[in-house]
Amino acid sequence: LFHVRPVTQGDVYRAETEEIPKIFQILYANEGECRKDLEVESVQPAEKTNFLNHKGHEFIPTLYHFPANCEACAKPLWHVFKPPPALECRRCHVKCHRDHLDKKEELIAPCK
């Protein structure tokens, strides 16, 4: 841990004034540190890829903590603390709620 400090209105994006005293920033110093174990298990290439294929897309599961909207339903994909499960195509960068694929909705256009 390097430093902890309260934030100002200029530090946070879209926070209400009364929320500012409840938010703080944590800074870590990690120069020269490496926490990765020396013995790394070899992972098969098939296990590394956790893409969801749909209409030519290669969706990667992700969470958005900054403003982003679903390209299928136009609703927000983000939340600062608990964002909804989302997907982003690694090829064309289309973003959508994971629920659209899970419910097999046909709202997502084919990959470009």
C-alpha positions in Angstrom: 0.0 0.0 0.0 1.4 3.3 -1.0 -1.2 6.0 -0.2 -4.9 6.4 0.7 -6.6 9.8 0.3 -10.1 11.2 0.1 -11.3 12.2 -3.4 -12.5 15.6 -4.6 -15.3 16.4 -7.0 -12.7 16.6 -9.8 -11.5 13.1 -9.2 -14.8 11.2 -9.6 -17.0 10.8 -12.6 -20.7 11.2 -12.1 -20.8 11.1 -8.3 -23.3 13.1 -6.3 -21.9 15.8 -4.0 -23.2 13.9 -0.9 -21.3 10.8 -2.0 -17.9 12.5 -2.2 -17.1 12.1 1.6 -17.8 8.4 1.3 -15.3 7.8 -1.5 -11.5 7.4 -1.2 -8.7 6.5 -3.5 -6.1 3.8 -2.8 -2.8 3.9 -4.5 -0.4 0.9 -4.6 3.3 0.9 -5.2 4.2 -2.2 -7.1 7.4 -1.2 -8.9 9.7 -4.2 -9.0 7.3 -6.5 -7.3 6.1 -9.8 -8.8 3.6 -12.0 -7.0 3.3 -14.6 -9.8 4.3 -18.1 -8.6 7.4 -19.5 -10.3 5.7 -22.8 -11.0 3.0 -22.1 -13.5 0.8 -24.9 -14.7 0.7 -25.3 -18.4 -2.7 -24.5 -19.8 -4.0 -26.0 -22.9 -4.9 -23.5 -25.7 -8.5 -24.7 -25.7 -8.8 -23.9 -22.0 -7.4 -20.4 -22.4 -10.1 -19.3 -24.7 -13.3 -18.5 -22.9 -15.0 -16.8 -25.9 -18.7 -17.1 -26.5 -19.2 -17.5 -30.3 -22.4 -16.0 -31.7 -23.2 -14.8 -35.2 -19.4 -14.5 -36.0 -18.7 -12.6 -32.8 -16.0 -13.8 -30.3 -17.5 -12.4 -27.1 -15.3 -12.0 -24.0 -17.1 -11.8 -20.6 -16.4 -8.4 -18.9 -17.7 -5.9 -16.4 -17.9 -2.1 -17.1 -17.2 0.3 -14.2 -17.3 3.3 -16.6 -20.2 4.6 -18.8 -21.1 2.1 -21.6 -24.4 1.2 -23.2 -25.7 -2.1 -24.6 -25.8 -2.0 -28.4 -28.7 -4.5 -28.4 -31.1 -2.7 -26.0 -29.4 0.7 -25.4 -29.6 0.3 -21.6 -26.6 1.0 -19.4 -24.0 -1.8 -19.2 -22.1 -0.2 -16.3 -22.2 0.5 -12.6 -19.5 1.8 -10.4 -19.9 -1.0 -7.7 -22.0 -3.9 -9.2 -22.1 -3.7 -13.0 -24.3 -6.3 -14.8 -22.5 -9.2 -16.6 -21.5 -8.0 -20.1 -19.9 -9.2 -23.2 -17.6 -7.5 -25.7 -16.6 -8.9 -29.1 -12.9 -9.0 -29.4 -13.1 -8.5 -33.1 -15.6 -5.7 -33.7 -15.9 -4.4 -30.1 -19.7 -4.7 -29.9 -20.9 -4.5 -26.3 -24.0 -6.2 -24.9 -25.6 -7.6 -21.7 -24.8 -11.3 -21.2 -28.5 -11.9 -20.7 -29.2 -11.3 -24.4 -27.1 -14.4 -25.3 -28.2 -16.5 -22.3 -31.9 -15.9 -23.3 -31.0 -16.6 -26.9 -32.5 -13.2 -28.0 -31.9 -12.2 -31.6 -31.1 -8.5 -30.9 -27.4 -8.7 -31.7 -26.3 -8.1 -35.3 -23.7 -10.3 -37.0 -20.1 -9.5 -36.5 -18.7 -7.0 -39.1 
